Amino acid sequence: MMLVRGVRGATTVTANDREEILQATTELLHQIVEQNGIEPEFIASIWITVTEDIDAVFPAVAVRSLPGWELVPIMCSVEMPVPGSLPLCVRIMLHVNTTKGQADIQHVYLNEAAKLRPDLVNRKTV
């Protein structure tokens, strides 16, 4: 039976720089896709958020530029500005149609974003 599962990921950039944001978003998406065996056809939607210190480019531009990803629905928004939260952070949530169980999903946290969910970093299913 196929269900919709959320697959999370986050990364950070060192500056509010268009090329760095696009590169980091592409790297994060590739890691999520590779670790979970995801194909664009099975993605219901993608929600991307950034911290308010990132506004040089919509991270969705990186996703839409990938071959086969042009029709995947994507939404970008700004994270809540919580005092003390991790700066310069891009977060991705894919809503994927899959037969995998919740425990089988590999969430990906790169760079400084690994601090957000240390319990999920490098977790492999058996």
C-alpha positions as a Markdown table, in Angstrom:
| # | Residue | x | y | z |
|---|---|---|---|---|
| 1 | Met | 0.0 | 0.0 | 0.0 |
| 2 | Met | 1.3 | 3.4 | -0.9 |
| 3 | Leu | 1.2 | 6.2 | 1.6 |
| 4 | Val | 2.3 | 9.9 | 1.6 |
| 5 | Arg | 5.3 | 10.3 | 3.8 |
| 6 | Gly | 7.2 | 13.4 | 4.8 |
| 7 | Val | 11.0 | 13.4 | 4.1 |
| 8 | Arg | 12.9 | 16.2 | 5.8 |
| 9 | Gly | 16.2 | 17.8 | 5.2 |
| 10 | Ala | 18.1 | 20.9 | 6.0 |
| 11 | Thr | 21.4 | 22.6 | 5.2 |
| 12 | Thr | 23.1 | 25.9 | 5.8 |
| 13 | Val | 25.0 | 28.4 | 3.7 |
| 14 | Thr | 27.8 | 30.7 | 4.7 |
| 15 | Ala | 26.3 | 33.8 | 3.1 |
| 16 | Asn | 23.1 | 35.1 | 1.5 |
| 17 | Asp | 24.6 | 34.4 | -2.0 |
| 18 | Arg | 22.5 | 33.3 | -4.9 |
| 19 | Glu | 24.9 | 30.7 | -6.2 |
| 20 | Glu | 25.6 | 29.2 | -2.8 |
| 21 | Ile | 21.9 | 28.9 | -2.0 |
| 22 | Leu | 21.2 | 27.2 | -5.3 |
| 23 | Gln | 24.2 | 24.8 | -4.9 |
| 24 | Ala | 23.3 | 24.0 | -1.3 |
| 25 | Thr | 19.7 | 23.3 | -2.2 |
| 26 | Thr | 20.7 | 21.1 | -5.1 |
| 27 | Glu | 23.1 | 19.2 | -2.9 |
| 28 | Leu | 20.5 | 18.6 | -0.2 |
| 29 | Leu | 17.9 | 17.5 | -2.6 |
| 30 | His | 20.3 | 15.1 | -4.3 |
| 31 | Gln | 21.2 | 13.6 | -0.9 |
| 32 | Ile | 17.5 | 13.2 | 0.1 |
| 33 | Val | 16.6 | 11.6 | -3.2 |
| 34 | Glu | 19.6 | 9.3 | -3.2 |
| 35 | Gln | 19.2 | 8.1 | 0.4 |
| 36 | Asn | 15.5 | 7.4 | -0.1 |
| 37 | Gly | 15.3 | 6.2 | -3.7 |
| 38 | Ile | 12.8 | 8.9 | -4.6 |
| 39 | Glu | 11.8 | 9.8 | -8.2 |
| 40 | Pro | 10.1 | 13.1 | -9.1 |
| 41 | Glu | 7.0 | 11.3 | -10.4 |
| 42 | Phe | 6.2 | 10.0 | -6.8 |
| 43 | Ile | 6.5 | 13.5 | -5.1 |
| 44 | Ala | 3.2 | 15.0 | -4.2 |
| 45 | Ser | 4.8 | 18.4 | -3.3 |
| 46 | Ile | 7.8 | 20.1 | -1.9 |
| 47 | Trp | 7.8 | 22.8 | 0.8 |
| 48 | Ile | 11.0 | 24.8 | 1.2 |
| 49 | Thr | 11.6 | 27.3 | 4.0 |
| 50 | Val | 14.5 | 29.6 | 4.6 |
| 51 | Thr | 15.5 | 31.7 | 7.6 |
| 52 | Glu | 14.8 | 35.4 | 7.2 |
| 53 | Asp | 18.5 | 36.1 | 6.5 |
| 54 | Ile | 18.2 | 34.3 | 3.1 |
| 55 | Asp | 16.5 | 36.3 | 0.3 |
| 56 | Ala | 19.0 | 36.3 | -2.6 |
| 57 | Val | 17.0 | 33.7 | -4.6 |
| 58 | Phe | 14.1 | 31.3 | -4.2 |
| 59 | Pro | 15.6 | 27.9 | -3.4 |
| 60 | Ala | 12.9 | 26.4 | -5.6 |
| 61 | Val | 14.8 | 27.7 | -8.6 |
| 62 | Ala | 17.4 | 25.0 | -8.0 |
| 63 | Val | 14.8 | 22.3 | -7.9 |
| 64 | Arg | 12.9 | 23.5 | -11.0 |
| 65 | Ser | 16.2 | 23.6 | -13.0 |
| 66 | Leu | 16.7 | 19.8 | -12.6 |
| 67 | Pro | 15.6 | 17.6 | -15.6 |
| 68 | Gly | 12.3 | 15.8 | -14.7 |
| 69 | Trp | 11.5 | 18.1 | -11.8 |
| 70 | Glu | 9.7 | 20.9 | -13.8 |
| 71 | Leu | 6.2 | 19.6 | -12.8 |
| 72 | Val | 6.7 | 19.0 | -9.1 |
| 73 | Pro | 4.7 | 21.5 | -7.1 |
| 74 | Ile | 7.0 | 23.6 | -4.9 |
| 75 | Met | 6.3 | 26.2 | -2.3 |
| 76 | Cys | 8.8 | 28.5 | -0.6 |
| 77 | Ser | 8.3 | 30.4 | 2.6 |
| 78 | Val | 10.2 | 32.0 | 5.5 |
| 79 | Glu | 10.7 | 30.2 | 8.8 |
| 80 | Met | 9.4 | 31.7 | 12.0 |
| 81 | Pro | 12.1 | 34.1 | 13.4 |
| 82 | Val | 12.7 | 32.4 | 16.7 |
| 83 | Pro | 15.4 | 34.0 | 18.8 |
| 84 | Gly | 18.6 | 31.9 | 18.9 |
| 85 | Ser | 17.6 | 29.7 | 15.9 |
| 86 | Leu | 20.1 | 28.5 | 13.4 |
| 87 | Pro | 20.9 | 31.3 | 10.9 |
| 88 | Leu | 21.3 | 30.9 | 7.1 |
| 89 | Cys | 19.3 | 27.7 | 7.0 |
| 90 | Val | 17.4 | 26.1 | 4.1 |
| 91 | Arg | 14.9 | 23.4 | 5.0 |
| 92 | Ile | 13.1 | 21.0 | 2.6 |
| 93 | Met | 10.1 | 18.8 | 3.2 |
| 94 | Leu | 9.2 | 16.4 | 0.4 |
| 95 | His | 5.7 | 14.8 | 0.5 |
| 96 | Val | 6.4 | 11.5 | -1.2 |
| 97 | Asn | 4.1 | 8.6 | -2.2 |
| 98 | Thr | 5.9 | 5.5 | -1.0 |
| 99 | Thr | 5.5 | 2.0 | 0.4 |
| 100 | Lys | 8.2 | 2.7 | 3.0 |
| 101 | Gly | 7.4 | 2.8 | 6.6 |
| 102 | Gln | 8.0 | 5.9 | 8.7 |
| 103 | Ala | 11.1 | 4.3 | 10.3 |
| 104 | Asp | 12.5 | 3.6 | 6.8 |
| 105 | Ile | 12.7 | 7.2 | 5.8 |
| 106 | Gln | 16.2 | 8.8 | 5.8 |
| 107 | His | 16.1 | 12.4 | 6.8 |
| 108 | Val | 19.2 | 14.5 | 5.7 |
| 109 | Tyr | 20.9 | 17.3 | 7.7 |
| 110 | Leu | 24.0 | 18.8 | 6.2 |
| 111 | Asn | 26.5 | 21.4 | 7.3 |
| 112 | Glu | 25.5 | 23.3 | 10.5 |
| 113 | Ala | 21.9 | 22.0 | 10.1 |
| 114 | Ala | 23.1 | 18.7 | 11.6 |
| 115 | Lys | 22.7 | 20.4 | 14.9 |
| 116 | Leu | 18.9 | 20.6 | 14.4 |
| 117 | Arg | 18.3 | 16.9 | 14.6 |
| 118 | Pro | 21.4 | 15.1 | 15.9 |
| 119 | Asp | 19.1 | 12.1 | 16.6 |
| 120 | Leu | 18.5 | 11.7 | 12.9 |
| 121 | Val | 21.9 | 12.4 | 11.5 |
| 122 | Asn | 23.6 | 9.3 | 10.1 |
| 123 | Arg | 20.8 | 7.1 | 11.2 |
| 124 | Lys | 20.5 | 4.1 | 9.0 |
| 125 | Thr | 17.6 | 1.6 | 9.0 |
| 126 | Val | 18.3 | -2.1 | 9.5 |
